[in-house]
Amino acid sequence: MSHSLKSSHSEKTANSRRTFLKGALSAATVATVASVATTSNALASSHASMAGIVYTKKNPGKWAKKVGGHLPSITIEGNKVTVNTDHGMSAKHYIVRHTLVSKDGETLGAKTFTPDDDATSSYTLPDGYKGTLYASSFCNKHDFWLAESKV
C-alpha cells in the first residue's frame, strides 16, 4: 500500500473512532441524565447507583478538591444558555465535552473540545422552554460532572 493510501486509511480510521466516541459519549450523557431526571432526587450522585460515575457540587466523591475546575456553570439569558467549565486546557488534561440536556432527557446541544479550545459552549433553548436543564462537563482525567439550573 502506498504512503498516501496508508495515510488516508489511517485518517479515516481515526475519524471513525472520533465519531464513534462522540456518539457513545452523547448517548451515555442522555441515558444518565434521563435516568436521573426520573428519580425523585434530581442530582445523579445522590442516587446510590450513580455514585462514583457522576459527580456534582453536592457529591464530588473522590474529586472533592476538583469541584471549582470541573463543575460546569450555567448562565441563562432569555433563550440563550452558556455552559462554562473553568478548567485549564492542555494536551494531557482538558475538558472533552459539554452536553446540555432537558428535564425530559432530550439532548439540546453538545460540543466536543480539543486541548486548544476554551471550555465554553452556547445553546439556544426551544421556544417557551421552562423547567430544569442539566449541563455535563467531561474531563479526560476527572470524570463526568453534572450541574442543573432552572429556566
N, C-alpha and C positions, 0 to 999 in steps of 0.2 A: 504494500500500500504506500502510495507516495506521501510525502510530508504534509502536503496541503489536504489530502483526503483524511489523514490521521487527525490533523488539527480540526478539520470540520466535524469529524465524528466525535472528537473529544468535546468540542463546544456544544454540540447537540446533546450529548450525554449530560454535561454539566447543566445545560438549560433545562433538560427534562427533570433532573434531580431537584433543581431550584423550584420548578413549577410544582412538582410533587410535594416538596416540603412546605411551600407556601399554602397549598391546598389542604394538606394534612393539619397544619397549624391552625388555619382558619376553621376547619371542621371541628378540631378539638376545642377551640375557643367557643364556638356556638354550642357544642354539646355541653361543655362545662357550665356556661352561663345559663343555658336553658334549664339544666338540672338545678342550678342554684336558684333561678327565678321561680321555680315551682315549689321550693321549700318554704316553710314559714319563716325561716331565718335567712335573710337575703344574702349575706356575705358567705362565700364559699368556705373559707377556713373555719367558720363557726359550725359548719356541718361536719360531723366526725369523718365521713367518707372523703372529704376534700382536704383534710389536714395533711400538710406536707406536700400538697400538689398545687394549691392556690394560696397565695399569701396576700394579706390585706394589712391596712394600718392597725387594725384592732388585733389581728392574729398574724404577726410576721414570722412565727415559728422560729426556725434556726437562723433567720436573717434579721433579727431584731435591730441590729445596728445598720441595716441597709435600707430601711424604710424611705428615708429622705431622697435617696438617689434612684429608687426603683418604683415606688408607688406613683402611678400616673395621676396628674392633676387634670381636672375637667373644668373648662371655662365655657359658659353658655351665654351667648349674646344673640337674642332673637332666635333665629333658626340655625345659627352657626355654632358648632361645637368645636373647640380646640382641645386637643389632648397633648399634654407635655410631660415628659419624664426628664427630670433634672439630673442627667447622667452623663458623665464623660463618655466620649466615643473614641475607641481605638480598635485596631485590628484584633487585639486579644480580648477585649471586654467592651461590649456595646449592647444597646437595645436593638433587638432584631425586628420587633414588630409591635404595632398598636392595632387594636381592634375595638370598634365601638359597636355595642350590641343593645338592642331594645329590651324592654321589660318582658317581651314575649320570646326572646332568644333569637330574633332576626338580626343578622349582621347588617349594620347600617353603613359600615365602611371599614376599611383596613388599609394599613400602609406598612410596607416592609422597608427597613432601613439598611444602609451599608454603614461601615465604620466611619465614613466621611460625612454622613448626614448629621443633622440636628434631630433629636428625638421629639419632634413636634409634628402633629398631623391635624388636619382640619376636615370637618364633615358638615354636610347640610342635612338637617332633620327633615323628615317628611312633614308636609303641611299639617298644622294642628297637633303635632305630637305632644302628648302630655304623659308624664309618668317617669319611671326610673330609667336611667341609662347606666350601662356598665362599660367601663373602659379597661382594657387589659394592656399590660406592658410586659413583654417577654425579654428577659436578659439572658444572654448566652452563658452567663456564669451563675446568676442568682435567681433563676426560675421565673415563674409566671405570677404576676401581680395584678390584682383586681381592685378597682375603685368604683364607687357608684355616686350618682348625683341625680337629683330630681329636676324635671323641667316643669 
